[in-house]
């Protein structure tokens, strides 16, 4: 039996209150995962901004 099949079996046997907790847990995990993906982008923005916001960069990208 695969993990997915085992999870489905457990879900089928779970009460509504347990399903509510499971759903909240899944949403929290997905939210944390999305935050973790975007965190390096946000933290690097401030350090790269000094290079991006320069007259040389504006000139290099003006035709796009």
Secondary structure, DSSP 8 states (H G I E B T S, - for coil): --HHHHHHHHHHH--HHHHHHHHHHHHHHHHHHHHHHHHHHHHHHHHHHHHHSSHHHHHHHTT-
